[in-house]
């Protein structure tokens, strides 16, 4: 697993290997990864183009499909009608 963009540029330090840190945090906070389905990809293709980042658009599609809030500070996501926390 790579070090991630923020860690690689020195803007973020987690004090240990990123994979170890992520697995520990996922366990502590009961976080589960969502699989990316063909349906998710199809929803991304029909979303309005409020946001340019394809990964952000993917998590919007998953948020809409699962009727789940999305945790992000990116206000550009508000145009999708999701519940954004943060």
PyMOL CGO cylinders between C-alpha atoms (Angstrom):
from pymol import cmd
from pymol.cgo import CYLINDER

trace = [
    CYLINDER, 0.00, 0.00, 0.00, 1.36, 3.44, -0.89, 0.3, 1, 1, 1, 1, 1, 1,
    CYLINDER, 1.36, 3.44, -0.89, 1.81, 6.24, 1.57, 0.3, 1, 1, 1, 1, 1, 1,
    CYLINDER, 1.81, 6.24, 1.57, -1.07, 8.37, 0.24, 0.3, 1, 1, 1, 1, 1, 1,
    CYLINDER, -1.07, 8.37, 0.24, -0.76, 11.84, -1.18, 0.3, 1, 1, 1, 1, 1, 1,
    CYLINDER, -0.76, 11.84, -1.18, -0.75, 13.89, 2.06, 0.3, 1, 1, 1, 1, 1, 1,
    CYLINDER, -0.75, 13.89, 2.06, 1.70, 11.55, 3.76, 0.3, 1, 1, 1, 1, 1, 1,
    CYLINDER, 1.70, 11.55, 3.76, 3.94, 11.41, 0.69, 0.3, 1, 1, 1, 1, 1, 1,
    CYLINDER, 3.94, 11.41, 0.69, 4.16, 15.20, 0.54, 0.3, 1, 1, 1, 1, 1, 1,
    CYLINDER, 4.16, 15.20, 0.54, 4.87, 15.51, 4.27, 0.3, 1, 1, 1, 1, 1, 1,
    CYLINDER, 4.87, 15.51, 4.27, 1.58, 17.29, 5.04, 0.3, 1, 1, 1, 1, 1, 1,
    CYLINDER, 1.58, 17.29, 5.04, 0.34, 14.46, 7.27, 0.3, 1, 1, 1, 1, 1, 1,
    CYLINDER, 0.34, 14.46, 7.27, 2.10, 12.12, 9.66, 0.3, 1, 1, 1, 1, 1, 1,
    CYLINDER, 2.10, 12.12, 9.66, 0.36, 9.17, 11.31, 0.3, 1, 1, 1, 1, 1, 1,
    CYLINDER, 0.36, 9.17, 11.31, 3.39, 7.87, 13.17, 0.3, 1, 1, 1, 1, 1, 1,
    CYLINDER, 3.39, 7.87, 13.17, 3.34, 4.42, 11.60, 0.3, 1, 1, 1, 1, 1, 1,
    CYLINDER, 3.34, 4.42, 11.60, 2.90, 2.56, 8.33, 0.3, 1, 1, 1, 1, 1, 1,
    CYLINDER, 2.90, 2.56, 8.33, -0.27, 3.83, 6.59, 0.3, 1, 1, 1, 1, 1, 1,
    CYLINDER, -0.27, 3.83, 6.59, -1.78, 0.37, 6.11, 0.3, 1, 1, 1, 1, 1, 1,
    CYLINDER, -1.78, 0.37, 6.11, -1.31, -0.43, 9.81, 0.3, 1, 1, 1, 1, 1, 1,
    CYLINDER, -1.31, -0.43, 9.81, -2.76, 2.93, 10.80, 0.3, 1, 1, 1, 1, 1, 1,
    CYLINDER, -2.76, 2.93, 10.80, -5.82, 2.52, 8.57, 0.3, 1, 1, 1, 1, 1, 1,
    CYLINDER, -5.82, 2.52, 8.57, -6.57, -1.02, 9.72, 0.3, 1, 1, 1, 1, 1, 1,
    CYLINDER, -6.57, -1.02, 9.72, -6.24, 0.06, 13.36, 0.3, 1, 1, 1, 1, 1, 1,
    CYLINDER, -6.24, 0.06, 13.36, -8.55, 3.06, 12.88, 0.3, 1, 1, 1, 1, 1, 1,
    CYLINDER, -8.55, 3.06, 12.88, -11.10, 0.99, 10.97, 0.3, 1, 1, 1, 1, 1, 1,
    CYLINDER, -11.10, 0.99, 10.97, -11.23, -1.51, 13.83, 0.3, 1, 1, 1, 1, 1, 1,
    CYLINDER, -11.23, -1.51, 13.83, -11.38, 1.14, 16.56, 0.3, 1, 1, 1, 1, 1, 1,
    CYLINDER, -11.38, 1.14, 16.56, -14.10, 3.13, 14.81, 0.3, 1, 1, 1, 1, 1, 1,
    CYLINDER, -14.10, 3.13, 14.81, -16.04, 0.19, 13.35, 0.3, 1, 1, 1, 1, 1, 1,
    CYLINDER, -16.04, 0.19, 13.35, -15.51, 1.41, 9.80, 0.3, 1, 1, 1, 1, 1, 1,
    CYLINDER, -15.51, 1.41, 9.80, -16.33, -0.95, 6.94, 0.3, 1, 1, 1, 1, 1, 1,
    CYLINDER, -16.33, -0.95, 6.94, -15.22, -0.48, 3.36, 0.3, 1, 1, 1, 1, 1, 1,
    CYLINDER, -15.22, -0.48, 3.36, -17.92, -0.42, 0.72, 0.3, 1, 1, 1, 1, 1, 1,
    CYLINDER, -17.92, -0.42, 0.72, -17.28, -2.47, -2.40, 0.3, 1, 1, 1, 1, 1, 1,
    CYLINDER, -17.28, -2.47, -2.40, -17.54, -0.63, -5.69, 0.3, 1, 1, 1, 1, 1, 1,
    CYLINDER, -17.54, -0.63, -5.69, -20.32, -2.17, -7.75, 0.3, 1, 1, 1, 1, 1, 1,
    CYLINDER, -20.32, -2.17, -7.75, -21.22, -1.89, -11.41, 0.3, 1, 1, 1, 1, 1, 1,
    CYLINDER, -21.22, -1.89, -11.41, -24.32, -0.01, -10.26, 0.3, 1, 1, 1, 1, 1, 1,
    CYLINDER, -24.32, -0.01, -10.26, -22.11, 2.55, -8.48, 0.3, 1, 1, 1, 1, 1, 1,
    CYLINDER, -22.11, 2.55, -8.48, -20.14, 3.11, -11.67, 0.3, 1, 1, 1, 1, 1, 1,
    CYLINDER, -20.14, 3.11, -11.67, -23.37, 3.51, -13.63, 0.3, 1, 1, 1, 1, 1, 1,
    CYLINDER, -23.37, 3.51, -13.63, -24.68, 6.10, -11.17, 0.3, 1, 1, 1, 1, 1, 1,
    CYLINDER, -24.68, 6.10, -11.17, -21.44, 8.10, -11.47, 0.3, 1, 1, 1, 1, 1, 1,
    CYLINDER, -21.44, 8.10, -11.47, -22.00, 8.35, -15.22, 0.3, 1, 1, 1, 1, 1, 1,
    CYLINDER, -22.00, 8.35, -15.22, -25.39, 10.01, -14.81, 0.3, 1, 1, 1, 1, 1, 1,
    CYLINDER, -25.39, 10.01, -14.81, -24.62, 12.34, -11.91, 0.3, 1, 1, 1, 1, 1, 1,
    CYLINDER, -24.62, 12.34, -11.91, -24.67, 16.06, -12.66, 0.3, 1, 1, 1, 1, 1, 1,
    CYLINDER, -24.67, 16.06, -12.66, -21.15, 17.40, -13.05, 0.3, 1, 1, 1, 1, 1, 1,
    CYLINDER, -21.15, 17.40, -13.05, -21.06, 19.47, -9.81, 0.3, 1, 1, 1, 1, 1, 1,
    CYLINDER, -21.06, 19.47, -9.81, -17.70, 17.95, -8.87, 0.3, 1, 1, 1, 1, 1, 1,
    CYLINDER, -17.70, 17.95, -8.87, -14.79, 17.12, -11.16, 0.3, 1, 1, 1, 1, 1, 1,
    CYLINDER, -14.79, 17.12, -11.16, -13.05, 14.49, -9.02, 0.3, 1, 1, 1, 1, 1, 1,
    CYLINDER, -13.05, 14.49, -9.02, -14.19, 11.01, -10.15, 0.3, 1, 1, 1, 1, 1, 1,
    CYLINDER, -14.19, 11.01, -10.15, -13.48, 9.46, -6.74, 0.3, 1, 1, 1, 1, 1, 1,
    CYLINDER, -13.48, 9.46, -6.74, -15.61, 12.05, -4.97, 0.3, 1, 1, 1, 1, 1, 1,
    CYLINDER, -15.61, 12.05, -4.97, -18.36, 11.44, -7.50, 0.3, 1, 1, 1, 1, 1, 1,
    CYLINDER, -18.36, 11.44, -7.50, -18.12, 7.72, -6.74, 0.3, 1, 1, 1, 1, 1, 1,
    CYLINDER, -18.12, 7.72, -6.74, -18.61, 8.22, -3.01, 0.3, 1, 1, 1, 1, 1, 1,
    CYLINDER, -18.61, 8.22, -3.01, -21.55, 10.52, -3.80, 0.3, 1, 1, 1, 1, 1, 1,
    CYLINDER, -21.55, 10.52, -3.80, -23.09, 7.74, -5.91, 0.3, 1, 1, 1, 1, 1, 1,
    CYLINDER, -23.09, 7.74, -5.91, -22.63, 5.29, -3.04, 0.3, 1, 1, 1, 1, 1, 1,
    CYLINDER, -22.63, 5.29, -3.04, -24.06, 7.77, -0.54, 0.3, 1, 1, 1, 1, 1, 1,
    CYLINDER, -24.06, 7.77, -0.54, -27.15, 8.26, -2.69, 0.3, 1, 1, 1, 1, 1, 1,
    CYLINDER, -27.15, 8.26, -2.69, -27.62, 4.55, -3.38, 0.3, 1, 1, 1, 1, 1, 1,
    CYLINDER, -27.62, 4.55, -3.38, -27.25, 3.56, 0.26, 0.3, 1, 1, 1, 1, 1, 1,
    CYLINDER, -27.25, 3.56, 0.26, -29.06, 6.63, 1.61, 0.3, 1, 1, 1, 1, 1, 1,
    CYLINDER, -29.06, 6.63, 1.61, -26.04, 7.22, 3.83, 0.3, 1, 1, 1, 1, 1, 1,
    CYLINDER, -26.04, 7.22, 3.83, -24.55, 10.50, 4.98, 0.3, 1, 1, 1, 1, 1, 1,
    CYLINDER, -24.55, 10.50, 4.98, -21.18, 11.38, 3.52, 0.3, 1, 1, 1, 1, 1, 1,
    CYLINDER, -21.18, 11.38, 3.52, -18.43, 12.73, 5.78, 0.3, 1, 1, 1, 1, 1, 1,
    CYLINDER, -18.43, 12.73, 5.78, -16.55, 15.46, 3.94, 0.3, 1, 1, 1, 1, 1, 1,
    CYLINDER, -16.55, 15.46, 3.94, -15.76, 19.13, 4.28, 0.3, 1, 1, 1, 1, 1, 1,
    CYLINDER, -15.76, 19.13, 4.28, -16.09, 19.62, 0.50, 0.3, 1, 1, 1, 1, 1, 1,
    CYLINDER, -16.09, 19.62, 0.50, -19.05, 21.95, -0.01, 0.3, 1, 1, 1, 1, 1, 1,
    CYLINDER, -19.05, 21.95, -0.01, -19.08, 21.21, -3.75, 0.3, 1, 1, 1, 1, 1, 1,
    CYLINDER, -19.08, 21.21, -3.75, -20.74, 17.89, -2.87, 0.3, 1, 1, 1, 1, 1, 1,
    CYLINDER, -20.74, 17.89, -2.87, -23.83, 19.66, -1.51, 0.3, 1, 1, 1, 1, 1, 1,
    CYLINDER, -23.83, 19.66, -1.51, -25.18, 20.10, -5.02, 0.3, 1, 1, 1, 1, 1, 1,
    CYLINDER, -25.18, 20.10, -5.02, -25.94, 16.38, -5.18, 0.3, 1, 1, 1, 1, 1, 1,
    CYLINDER, -25.94, 16.38, -5.18, -28.62, 16.47, -2.48, 0.3, 1, 1, 1, 1, 1, 1,
    CYLINDER, -28.62, 16.47, -2.48, -26.72, 14.18, -0.13, 0.3, 1, 1, 1, 1, 1, 1,
    CYLINDER, -26.72, 14.18, -0.13, -26.52, 14.58, 3.62, 0.3, 1, 1, 1, 1, 1, 1,
    CYLINDER, -26.52, 14.58, 3.62, -22.98, 15.84, 4.18, 0.3, 1, 1, 1, 1, 1, 1,
    CYLINDER, -22.98, 15.84, 4.18, -21.51, 15.80, 7.67, 0.3, 1, 1, 1, 1, 1, 1,
    CYLINDER, -21.51, 15.80, 7.67, -18.61, 18.02, 8.74, 0.3, 1, 1, 1, 1, 1, 1,
]
cmd.load_cgo(trace, "trace")
